[in-house]
Amino acid sequence: MLWTRSESEQPFPFEDVTILVVDECSLVGVANLEFLLSILINNAKLERIIFLGDILQLPSIEPGTVQLFF
C-alpha cells in the first residue's frame, strides 16, 4: 500500500506492525478505533491487539466508547 503524505506517495510506514497496544482504551471513540483497526488489519501484519484501561476512567468525548468486560 502506498501512503500519501504531503504531495508524495511513500510506502505504508506501519506495514511491519504485529502488535497493537491501545492504552486508556475507554477514551478511544468507536469511530477512531474502527478506522485504526481497519487500516492495520488490511495493510499490516497485525497478529495481536492488547487493550489497557481503567474501568473508572472518564468516557470518550466522542460518540461511542470502547467498553471491554472480562
Stockholm file with secondary structure:
# STOCKHOLM 1.0

chainA/1-70         MLWTRSESEQPFPFEDVTILVVDECSLVGVANLEFLLSILINNAKLERIIFLGDILQLPSIEPGTVQLFF
#=GR chainA/1-70 SS CEEEETTEEEECTTTTCCEEEETTGGGSCHHHHHHHHHHHHHHSCCCEEEECCCTTSCCCSSSSCCCCCC
#=GC SS_cons        CEEEETTEEEECTTTTCCEEEETTGGGSCHHHHHHHHHHHHHHSCCCEEEECCCTTSCCCSSSSCCCCCC
//
